[in-house]
């Protein structure tokens, strides 16, 4: 049968368009129908490359018996978390409150007024794995809806009230009351570093126990902390983690790019889906490591990751797709696993044995009897000194990649998300600056051109694009990450039009998302659908939060423009975030990056140019994180020296004499 999802553009919703479940997208029609038919809502939230979403779909949503129960007793709604982060945020909070944890698929039971009364994640069709079966759960909920509804409604009202109260729990201090915040802020920075040191895995890299997530913004913070404070341990932790992630199976040694996270402590066995945002942030981290250490291995990893994105995740128009699935033919990781014999068939006896030895592909395997290629046994890579690859290893790898690409199929989520594309644009700009390869800047500029045509109208952003259709109006992450990308584009081109556009989006973000009363930015704007809650995301998860990004953006824009309004907004946002981060500062790394630059202003170069062409290629010679201000004409404060382009460099709170050489 065809349900109400058949005209959607989301790949996740379209995966369910042929289910026997009569799914609705999130829409007014669904809630009106629930009220008219006097039924509760069954809400299921996921995304197209989610392994357990696939499992639950195959077990339950493709099952006629489950569908019959859902269709008879419930109104069923499917939501793509990547297109509706507002809905996902609210009901993930509900799920965590009910269960103590969260994840996808997220399963919520609601009243027709959108108020939750029960929540969980994956449920098997029948009771198993210590979980109640979905069939039994649905029947129990229906029975209580019919016989004890008042209790369910009371529970829903209570839960909603608690969540709303919690959202308003802290009244924010004004910027004036935070005038002496610098001391507290620096304490938060040092406390975060102490937390990272305490949880660091000295043997295997990363932090805490398995599963281990890349969280590249944590590594960027540690490297920036080292840069400003000279803490060798901060750099060592970042390097150890970056090298271990690369050496293990988290990195795809055949095709490039990183998988979602590691299921084990050694970064050997990943959860095999590849997400655009992970790879963007990891490129940024490896570029920063290369800039600090000049170790070629970091630049090599960044470029191999970019190659994967440009080869497999880029649309004909130059925008970037969202994700590649973990599953092939219903098996997680099948696409990425090898047996020694098939490599020998592809490369021949001698070359095959060399390749197998090099990437540790063995008869016994390291994952369910097969092998994930890895370099964990290479001691030279372990020390971060790079390694001398066998003469023909690139040729071998290309042949294996070609063979693998035709062996099994991987689902591609070809949805183009504004926020994740912005992160990749920033990553490619940074890679251009450290590699000096024009291809990366060209790719970033082409993607930004796509924004102007498909994802933006004047100062309004849209959340996604697919099949010639725009998604809804953008959320905080879309605006804050686009501003972040524009700052990177300016850093790579030194073209001030990108700063002007960043200011336009910044004003729009403040107008639509800023909480004038309590500070901070709401997840969705004043023109969006108003849900049961209006949350503010502040914690940095797999991707840093929109509020952290805005703290960073406002600090950078205030440094670049000197605008007093921008300076005041940055101070107020940092004050807001200091309250949020006080309980666990290590969870707010992007905010701490902003705080570092606010309390200890970065090195600065003011360039007075004689000819426009004098700026060509200059961005590649300027260190990352340096503030660069361009003057088209000399003035009393910044005259030309010798009638040539002149550089005014200020470092570590002192300014050097003007020079015609950078």
DOBA-190836 format. One line per 5 residues: number of its first residue (from 1); for each residue x, y, z of C-alpha. Coordinates in pm, 1 decimal, decimal comma. Layout:
NUM = X:Y:Z  ...
//
This chain:
1 = 0,0:0,0:0,0  98,8:363,3:-33,2  62,7:580,9:274,9  90,9:954,6:329,1  470,2:954,8:282,7
6 = 477,7:891,4:-91,1  518,4:1260,4:-183,4  788,4:1339,3:72,4  1146,8:1421,6:-27,1  1324,6:1278,4:278,5
11 = 1499,8:948,0:190,8  1411,4:823,0:539,5  1040,9:890,2:499,1  1045,3:743,5:148,3  1199,0:423,9:288,8
16 = 868,6:384,1:474,4  634,5:495,6:197,2  558,5:135,1:104,2  501,4:11,1:460,2  161,5:-134,6:544,9
21 = 160,5:117,8:832,6  -47,7:420,1:736,3  226,3:670,1:816,4  176,8:1045,7:813,7  456,7:1298,3:804,8
26 = 450,9:1548,9:1091,3  163,5:1770,6:980,9  -156,7:1933,8:1102,1  -364,5:1674,7:917,4  -228,6:1394,2:1133,9
31 = -314,3:1568,8:1461,1  -660,0:1670,0:1339,2  -719,4:1308,9:1241,1  -609,0:1190,6:1586,6  -854,7:1429,8:1751,1
36 = -1137,3:1334,8:1518,1  -1082,2:960,6:1559,3  -997,9:992,3:1929,9  -666,1:808,0:1896,3  -321,3:856,1:2047,8
41 = -19,3:932,7:1830,4  255,3:677,8:1762,6  562,4:887,5:1677,0  873,9:726,4:1528,9  1187,8:935,3:1470,9
46 = 1498,1:817,8:1285,0  1718,1:874,2:983,0  1791,7:688,5:663,6  2132,5:539,4:749,1  2039,9:429,5:1104,5
51 = 2103,9:54,6:1148,6  1850,8:-3,9:1428,2  1593,0:202,9:1241,7  1630,6:-50,4:959,2  1598,3:-339,4:1202,5
56 = 1279,5:-206,6:1359,5  1137,4:-127,7:1016,1  1198,6:-482,1:887,7  1075,8:-649,6:1205,1  770,5:-435,6:1273,3
61 = 678,9:-164,1:1024,5  685,4:-405,8:730,0  485,4:-659,0:932,4  113,9:-687,3:855,3  16,0:-774,6:1213,7
66 = 193,0:-473,0:1365,6  58,2:-250,6:1088,2  -296,0:-369,0:1155,9  -265,7:-273,9:1525,0  -112,1:64,4:1448,0
71 = -368,1:145,9:1181,3  -662,1:42,5:1397,0  -565,5:204,1:1726,8  -317,3:486,0:1650,6  -229,2:767,7:1416,8
76 = 129,6:694,8:1313,6  378,8:972,2:1233,5  728,3:935,6:1087,0  991,4:1208,7:1134,5  1335,5:1245,6:979,1
81 = 1547,5:1381,2:1263,2  1784,1:1546,9:1017,7  1508,5:1755,7:860,3  1324,2:1830,5:1185,9  1585,2:1877,8:1458,8
86 = 1328,9:2073,2:1660,3  1095,9:1774,8:1694,6  1388,3:1540,4:1747,1  1534,6:1755,8:2024,8  1210,3:1781,1:2218,0
91 = 1116,5:1415,0:2206,2  1473,3:1294,0:2255,5  1465,7:1491,2:2581,4  1143,6:1309,7:2664,1  1300,7:973,4:2581,9
96 = 1602,6:1045,4:2800,4  1374,9:1149,5:3085,8  1180,1:822,7:3058,4  1467,2:581,6:3002,5  1783,7:754,2:3121,7
101 = 1930,4:733,2:2771,8  1837,4:803,2:2412,7  1904,6:705,6:2055,8  1737,5:623,2:1729,8  1486,4:501,6:1640,6
106 = 1304,3:710,3:1898,7  955,9:583,9:1984,7  708,9:820,1:2153,3  340,2:795,1:2239,3  160,7:1132,8:2235,3
111 = -178,4:1279,5:2294,0  -337,3:1453,1:1992,7  -210,7:1776,3:2158,2  152,0:1656,2:2108,2  206,0:1585,6:2478,3
116 = 409,9:1268,3:2548,7  306,5:997,6:2792,8  549,1:713,9:2710,4  884,6:687,6:2533,1  1159,4:446,2:2433,6
121 = 1393,3:365,6:2145,9  1408,7:33,7:1960,4  1145,3:-227,1:2040,6  1157,5:-577,2:1887,8  833,3:-706,9:1742,9
126 = 791,3:-953,5:2027,5  947,8:-942,3:2371,4  1321,7:-1013,5:2344,8  1661,9:-887,0:2459,3  1502,6:-789,0:2790,4
131 = 1268,3:-549,9:2609,2  893,1:-553,5:2584,6  778,6:-636,1:2233,1  620,3:-363,7:2023,6  309,1:-573,8:1967,6
136 = 251,9:-614,4:2341,5  334,8:-249,2:2409,3  89,5:-121,8:2148,9  -191,3:-333,2:2286,3  -117,2:-223,4:2643,6
141 = -115,5:143,7:2546,5  -442,0:100,5:2356,2  -602,4:-76,5:2651,0  -502,0:200,4:2892,2  -612,8:468,7:2645,3
146 = -957,4:310,8:2647,2  -988,8:220,9:3017,0  -758,0:454,7:3211,2  -714,2:752,9:2986,6  -728,8:1008,4:3264,3
151 = -409,3:867,4:3411,0  -232,4:881,4:3074,2  -348,7:1237,7:3014,6  -244,4:1338,5:3364,8  95,0:1182,1:3304,9
156 = 128,9:1369,7:2975,1  39,6:1700,4:3139,9  285,2:1636,3:3422,8  569,5:1541,6:3188,1  509,7:1844,4:2967,2
161 = 494,9:2076,9:3268,6  820,4:1937,2:3406,8  995,9:1981,9:3073,3  863,6:2334,9:3032,3  965,2:2422,2:3387,2
166 = 1310,8:2278,8:3331,8  1349,6:2483,0:3012,5  1278,9:2798,9:3214,1  1459,7:2682,3:3526,5  1758,0:2915,2:3509,4
171 = 1700,7:3284,6:3472,4  2002,0:3423,8:3294,7  2202,1:3710,5:3433,9  2234,4:4019,4:3219,0  2557,6:4109,2:3046,2
176 = 2622,7:4377,8:3308,2  2598,7:4124,0:3590,5  2857,5:3913,7:3409,0  3109,5:4195,5:3381,5  3374,9:3999,6:3576,1
181 = 3314,0:3669,8:3400,1  3669,2:3627,3:3265,7  3798,5:3456,3:3579,9  3512,7:3204,9:3587,3  3551,9:3150,8:3213,6
186 = 3918,3:3062,9:3241,2  3841,1:2828,5:3527,6  3596,5:2650,5:3299,3  3868,2:2615,7:3033,7  4116,2:2466,9:3280,2
191 = 3850,4:2242,8:3436,2  3763,2:2105,2:3093,9  4127,0:2020,9:3023,1  4149,1:1847,8:3361,8  3840,8:1639,1:3279,4
196 = 3990,3:1536,4:2945,4  4315,9:1440,4:3115,2  4134,3:1231,8:3373,0  3928,9:1042,6:3114,3  4204,1:1005,7:2852,1
201 = 4290,3:651,6:2742,6  4670,5:658,5:2755,8  4707,8:327,0:2577,3  4452,9:353,7:2296,4  4369,1:720,4:2266,0
206 = 4027,1:873,4:2292,8  3836,7:947,4:2610,3  3642,1:719,7:2839,9  3539,0:367,8:2753,7  3384,4:218,3:2442,4
211 = 3194,1:316,9:2240,8  3425,6:600,9:2144,7  3306,6:890,7:1932,5  3543,4:1113,6:1732,5  3407,5:1447,5:1871,9
216 = 3667,7:1645,8:1673,9  3569,8:1975,7:1839,3  3713,0:1838,9:2164,9  4043,8:1778,2:1986,5  4033,4:2123,4:1826,1
221 = 3988,7:2273,0:2173,0  4280,7:2076,6:2316,7  4507,5:2180,3:2030,7  4405,7:2544,9:2066,1  4464,6:2521,9:2441,5
226 = 4814,4:2389,6:2371,7  4871,6:2670,1:2124,0  4780,7:2935,3:2379,0  4913,3:2777,4:2698,4  5193,3:2545,8:2584,9
231 = 5038,5:2243,7:2758,3  5217,5:1951,6:2591,3  4975,7:1699,8:2740,7  4683,5:1867,5:2563,5  4858,4:1829,1:2227,8
236 = 4970,3:1474,7:2311,0  4613,0:1364,9:2387,9  4486,3:1513,7:2064,1  4765,1:1358,5:1856,9  4731,1:1016,7:2015,8
241 = 4358,6:1015,2:1945,2  4391,6:1139,7:1587,5  4656,1:877,3:1508,7  4464,7:592,6:1670,5  4142,4:682,1:1488,7
246 = 4330,8:680,2:1160,5  4521,4:358,7:1228,0  4210,2:165,7:1326,7  3907,1:61,6:1128,8  3721,6:382,4:1205,8
251 = 3903,4:519,3:901,3  3825,3:352,9:569,2  4172,5:263,6:443,4  4040,8:155,4:103,8  3808,2:442,7:14,2
256 = 3893,9:716,3:261,5  3671,1:889,8:511,7  3564,2:804,4:864,7  3278,3:596,1:997,2  3041,2:712,8:1266,9
261 = 3206,7:588,4:1588,4  3406,0:298,0:1730,1  3228,4:17,8:1912,2  3555,0:-84,8:2080,6  3823,5:99,9:2275,9
266 = 4094,8:59,7:2008,9  3899,8:227,6:1725,3  3916,9:-100,1:1530,8  3549,1:-189,0:1486,6  3330,8:102,7:1379,1
271 = 2962,1:154,7:1345,4  2999,0:159,7:970,0  2776,6:445,4:855,9  2958,1:753,0:726,1  2815,9:1094,3:807,4
276 = 2904,5:1417,4:629,2  2939,2:1615,6:951,3  3186,7:1371,4:1110,1  3412,3:1386,5:807,4  3393,1:1766,1:788,0
281 = 3489,5:1813,0:1151,9  3763,6:1551,2:1129,5  3918,6:1727,0:830,2  3930,2:2041,2:1045,2  4099,2:1853,6:1330,6
286 = 4360,6:1683,3:1112,6  4436,8:2014,6:938,4  4493,6:2181,5:1274,8  4722,5:1898,4:1384,3  4921,6:1935,2:1063,5
291 = 4950,5:2310,8:1109,1  5086,1:2264,8:1461,7  5321,2:1970,4:1402,3  5392,1:1963,1:1026,5  5361,8:1583,5:1039,7
296 = 5259,8:1472,8:691,2  5040,9:1190,3:818,3  4777,1:1442,0:934,1  4761,6:1620,0:600,2  4747,3:1282,7:424,8
301 = 4445,5:1175,2:631,9  4267,7:1506,2:573,6  4318,5:1480,4:198,2  4206,9:1117,2:180,5  3894,1:1212,7:371,5
306 = 3826,5:1501,8:134,6  3882,1:1269,8:-162,6  3611,8:1038,7:-28,8  3369,1:1330,1:9,0  3439,9:1476,2:-334,5
311 = 3421,6:1134,5:-500,6  3123,9:973,7:-323,6  2931,0:1243,4:-136,7  2916,0:1530,7:-385,0  2624,0:1613,2:-613,3
316 = 2671,6:1715,2:-979,0  2598,4:2073,4:-871,1  2869,5:2065,4:-606,7  2665,4:2025,3:-287,6  2729,6:1743,9:-41,6
321 = 2509,2:1446,8:41,0  2426,8:1355,3:399,8  2537,4:998,2:467,3  2625,6:651,0:348,3  2456,4:356,7:513,5
326 = 2617,8:99,4:739,5  2426,9:-192,0:589,0  2460,4:-392,2:268,6  2210,2:-667,1:194,1  2081,1:-633,0:549,6
331 = 2422,2:-684,1:713,8  2605,1:-407,4:893,3  2957,3:-352,1:762,9  2938,3:-613,7:488,6  3051,4:-359,2:228,9
336 = 3377,2:-289,6:414,9  3488,1:-641,0:514,4  3736,0:-860,9:329,0  3872,5:-1212,9:324,5  4234,4:-1274,5:216,0
341 = 4132,4:-1492,0:-78,5  3923,0:-1224,4:-249,5  4206,4:-970,7:-225,4  4439,4:-1225,9:-387,2  4181,3:-1281,6:-663,2
346 = 4176,1:-908,2:-731,0  4548,4:-830,5:-706,7  4717,3:-1161,2:-778,0  4912,0:-1385,6:-541,8  5213,0:-1169,8:-455,7
351 = 5044,2:-828,8:-451,6  4742,4:-974,9:-270,0  4959,0:-1116,0:7,7  5140,7:-783,8:40,3  4812,5:-594,3:64,0
356 = 4669,7:-839,6:317,4  4980,6:-815,7:531,8  4988,0:-439,6:508,0  4626,3:-392,6:615,8  4606,8:-690,0:852,8
361 = 4354,5:-890,3:647,7  4380,3:-1243,1:788,5  4216,1:-1585,4:772,2  4074,0:-1550,1:1123,8  3961,0:-1193,2:1068,0
366 = 3892,4:-927,1:1330,2  3515,3:-888,1:1290,0  3271,1:-1178,0:1256,8  3526,4:-1394,4:1077,4  3625,5:-1130,5:822,5
371 = 3871,9:-842,3:831,3  3841,1:-469,0:867,5  4152,7:-321,9:701,0  4362,3:-134,9:957,6  4712,5:-14,9:1041,6
376 = 4712,3:-84,5:1415,0  5019,4:-303,6:1377,9  5228,1:-29,1:1210,1  5451,9:114,5:1481,9  5577,7:403,8:1270,3
381 = 5224,8:532,8:1225,0  5167,1:485,7:1596,5  5436,7:740,6:1668,4  5292,7:989,3:1420,3  5598,3:994,4:1198,3
386 = 5418,8:874,1:888,5  5536,9:561,4:712,8  5699,9:461,6:390,5  5423,5:292,4:198,6  5514,5:2,5:-22,8
391 = 5591,2:124,0:-369,7  5271,0:-6,3:-525,7  5031,9:33,3:-230,2  4839,7:321,2:-391,2  4790,1:117,7:-706,4
396 = 4677,2:-183,5:-502,8  4437,2:26,5:-300,8  4284,8:177,6:-615,7  4222,9:-170,6:-757,2  4065,0:-292,7:-433,0
401 = 3849,8:20,4:-415,5  3723,7:-39,0:-768,5  3646,2:-402,6:-686,6  3468,9:-311,8:-361,3  3253,7:-43,4:-523,6
406 = 3092,6:-307,4:-748,2  3075,6:-590,0:-494,9  2782,4:-475,8:-279,7  2558,8:-170,5:-279,8  2541,6:94,4:-7,6
411 = 2240,2:318,8:39,6  2326,9:685,9:-7,8  2121,1:948,6:170,2  2133,4:1210,5:-104,0  1950,4:1473,0:96,8
416 = 2148,5:1799,3:102,6  2142,2:1949,6:451,6  2232,5:2313,7:494,2  2405,9:2283,8:830,3  2623,1:1984,3:737,1
421 = 2712,8:2135,3:399,2  2828,3:2447,4:581,0  3063,9:2239,2:795,3  3212,3:2073,7:486,4  3262,1:2411,5:319,8
426 = 3455,7:2527,1:627,6  3660,2:2206,4:624,5  3756,1:2239,6:257,4  3853,7:2603,2:307,2  4084,0:2500,9:590,5
431 = 4229,4:2212,5:390,9  4301,6:2453,3:106,2  4491,7:2681,2:341,8  4718,0:2409,0:479,9  4763,2:2208,8:156,8
436 = 4770,1:2505,1:-86,6  4571,1:2294,3:-334,0  4320,8:2500,2:-529,4  4082,6:2206,0:-581,9  3958,7:2231,3:-223,8
441 = 3884,1:2602,9:-241,3  3708,2:2554,5:-575,1  3490,4:2282,3:-423,1  3403,1:2504,4:-126,8  3312,9:2797,0:-351,6
446 = 3101,4:2577,1:-577,6  2911,1:2444,2:-277,4  2854,0:2798,7:-153,5  2724,3:2894,5:-496,2  2472,9:2610,2:-460,0
451 = 2359,0:2769,1:-132,6  2280,1:3093,2:-308,5  2068,8:2919,7:-571,1  1897,7:2637,8:-379,3  1915,8:2691,5:-2,9
456 = 1890,8:3064,9:50,1  1654,6:3348,4:-40,7  1782,4:3694,4:61,0  1858,5:3643,0:433,7  1645,1:3329,5:480,5
461 = 1800,2:2982,2:484,0  1621,6:2653,1:423,5  1704,3:2332,5:604,2  1749,0:2097,0:308,0  1719,6:2035,2:-63,7
466 = 1632,6:1720,9:-256,5  1461,5:1642,0:-588,7  1421,1:2010,1:-677,3  1240,0:2080,0:-349,3  1351,0:2296,5:-58,8
471 = 1287,7:2184,4:296,3  1136,7:2409,4:557,9  1289,3:2727,2:695,0  1628,1:2684,3:856,8  1693,1:2623,3:1225,0
476 = 1960,8:2771,1:1450,6  2222,6:2519,5:1335,6  2163,9:2616,3:972,9  2230,6:2983,1:1041,7  2511,8:2941,7:1293,5
481 = 2698,4:2685,4:1082,2  2656,9:2898,6:769,1  2809,3:3194,3:950,3  3092,2:2962,4:1055,2  3138,2:2859,7:689,3
486 = 3139,4:3223,7:577,1  3414,7:3301,4:827,8  3613,8:3012,3:677,5  3546,9:3134,2:324,0  3675,8:3475,9:422,2
491 = 3982,9:3316,7:578,8  4054,3:3126,4:256,8  3986,5:3409,2:9,1  4031,1:3730,6:213,2  3725,1:3854,6:25,2
496 = 3522,4:4076,6:258,3  3195,2:3996,2:83,7  3187,3:3682,0:297,8  3215,9:3889,3:616,7  2930,3:4110,8:497,8
501 = 2714,5:3803,9:430,4  2804,9:3661,8:770,7  2686,4:3986,0:930,8  2355,9:3963,0:741,2  2292,4:3609,6:866,2
506 = 2403,7:3706,3:1216,0  2146,9:3985,9:1232,8  1879,2:3748,1:1103,8  1975,6:3487,8:1364,9  1954,0:3740,3:1648,5
511 = 1619,2:3868,7:1521,7  1456,4:3527,0:1482,2  1619,9:3301,7:1742,2  1761,5:3511,8:2027,2  1599,5:3506,7:2370,6
516 = 1603,1:3873,8:2465,4  1487,6:3801,6:2819,1  1717,9:3519,1:2929,5  1994,2:3507,7:2669,9  2095,0:3230,1:2434,0
521 = 1940,6:3119,4:2108,1  1634,4:2900,0:2063,5  1660,3:2596,5:1838,0  1373,8:2713,2:1616,5  1276,0:3065,4:1518,4
526 = 976,0:3278,1:1590,8  829,8:3202,7:1245,6  853,8:2823,5:1286,3  578,4:2593,4:1402,8  545,7:2641,2:1778,5
531 = 578,8:2304,0:1952,5  510,1:2197,5:2312,3  857,9:2324,8:2405,9  1097,9:2579,7:2262,6  1436,0:2435,3:2352,5
536 = 1785,5:2578,5:2348,5  2056,7:2331,7:2254,8  2383,2:2421,9:2426,5  2568,4:2093,7:2481,4  2818,2:1987,6:2216,3
541 = 2737,0:1633,4:2104,4  2856,8:1464,7:1786,1  2832,6:1813,7:1634,0  2882,5:2130,4:1836,0  2563,0:2310,4:1928,3
546 = 2417,5:2612,9:1755,5  2464,9:2815,6:2074,6  2833,2:2720,3:2094,3  2873,0:2806,7:1727,2  2710,3:3145,4:1781,2
551 = 2946,0:3217,1:2070,8  3237,0:3144,3:1837,9  3087,3:3339,0:1546,1  3012,7:3647,3:1753,4  3362,5:3656,7:1900,8
556 = 3522,2:3621,5:1557,1  3297,7:3882,9:1396,3  3364,1:4127,3:1678,3  3739,6:4076,3:1632,6  3716,3:4119,6:1255,0
561 = 3479,6:4415,5:1244,6  3524,7:4596,0:1575,7  3147,3:4646,2:1577,0  3031,2:4744,5:1927,4  2695,3:4569,5:1894,7
566 = 2874,8:4249,9:1793,5  3112,3:4283,7:2087,6  2823,3:4322,8:2330,3  2639,4:4024,7:2182,3  2951,5:3808,2:2206,5
571 = 2996,2:3902,4:2571,4  2632,3:3828,0:2650,8  2640,4:3493,2:2468,0  2959,9:3387,9:2646,4  2797,8:3477,5:2976,5
576 = 2491,4:3270,3:2892,9  2707,2:2975,2:2792,9  2922,4:2998,0:3105,4  2615,1:2912,9:3313,9  2531,7:2623,2:3083,8
581 = 2886,4:2484,6:3087,9  2951,1:2519,8:3460,4  2836,9:2166,9:3546,9  3049,6:1985,3:3287,5  3270,0:2221,2:3085,4
586 = 3424,4:1938,0:2879,5  3088,7:1908,9:2702,3  3113,4:2262,2:2560,9  3437,5:2262,7:2363,6  3324,0:2496,8:2086,1
591 = 3213,6:2753,8:2342,2  3550,5:2714,4:2516,8  3727,6:2781,3:2185,4  3533,8:3106,8:2164,7  3616,1:3185,3:2526,1
596 = 3988,3:3130,3:2465,0  3987,9:3385,2:2183,2  3775,9:3627,3:2386,5  3998,9:3621,1:2693,6  4327,6:3596,0:2500,9
601 = 4288,4:3771,6:2166,9  4447,9:3581,5:1876,6  4741,6:3709,2:1675,3  4628,9:3975,7:1429,9  4750,7:4103,1:1095,4
606 = 4613,4:4416,4:934,4  4688,4:4427,8:561,7  4686,2:4752,8:367,1  4697,2:4645,2:7,2  4843,4:4839,1:-280,7
611 = 4701,1:4618,9:-558,5  4410,0:4368,8:-539,4  4630,2:4090,5:-675,9  4864,7:4126,7:-378,6  4627,3:3909,0:-176,3
616 = 4634,9:3611,7:-415,9  4742,8:3297,9:-232,6  4813,4:3496,4:83,3  4562,6:3301,8:293,0  4778,5:2990,4:264,2
621 = 5068,5:3173,3:429,4  4867,6:3301,1:726,5  4832,6:3065,9:1026,8  4489,4:2925,4:1104,9  4301,5:3112,8:1379,5
626 = 4482,3:3441,6:1309,8  4260,6:3750,1:1278,1  4307,3:3908,4:934,8  4175,2:4257,2:862,0  4197,5:4398,6:507,9
631 = 4222,9:4771,0:426,0  4178,7:4867,6:61,7  4325,0:5213,1:118,9  4584,8:5352,8:357,5  4487,7:5600,3:630,9
636 = 4654,5:5781,0:919,1  4655,5:5472,9:1138,0  4767,6:5231,9:867,1  4977,9:5403,1:598,2  5162,8:5221,4:322,4
641 = 5530,5:5159,9:372,5  5746,4:5223,2:63,6  5422,7:5263,4:-135,9  5377,8:4884,4:-129,1  5128,8:4647,6:32,3
646 = 5202,8:4668,8:403,9  5150,3:4422,7:690,1  5086,8:4528,2:1049,4  5133,6:4220,8:1270,0  5039,8:4206,4:1638,7
651 = 5138,2:3894,2:1832,2  5111,7:3810,5:2200,3  4987,3:4156,9:2295,4  5262,7:4347,8:2115,6  5274,2:4495,6:1766,2
656 = 5568,8:4471,1:1530,9  5685,6:4750,2:1297,7  5504,8:4767,4:961,2  5660,3:4549,2:694,8  5632,0:4483,3:323,1
661 = 5691,1:4112,4:390,4  5452,4:3892,7:585,8
//
